[in-house]
């Protein structure tokens, strides 16, 4: 039994998601900011386009995993 001053478990899950995304957003922005020079320069090197695609795929996978796993249970 939860104390009466605590929000419901569903509200706590939603709050957890908001906090998780809020805390991890700066880290993701820093990672993307550091990847921008690589994404600008890599296409001019041999097989650089493939490496740039791998970087973008990794960032996309990370963000989708973060948002999917932080979703509250129905």
Secondary structure, DSSP 8 states (H G I E B T S, - for coil): ---TTS--HHHHHHHHHHHHHHHHHHHHHHHHHHHHHHHHHGGGSTTHHHHHHHHHHHHHHHHHHHHHHTS---
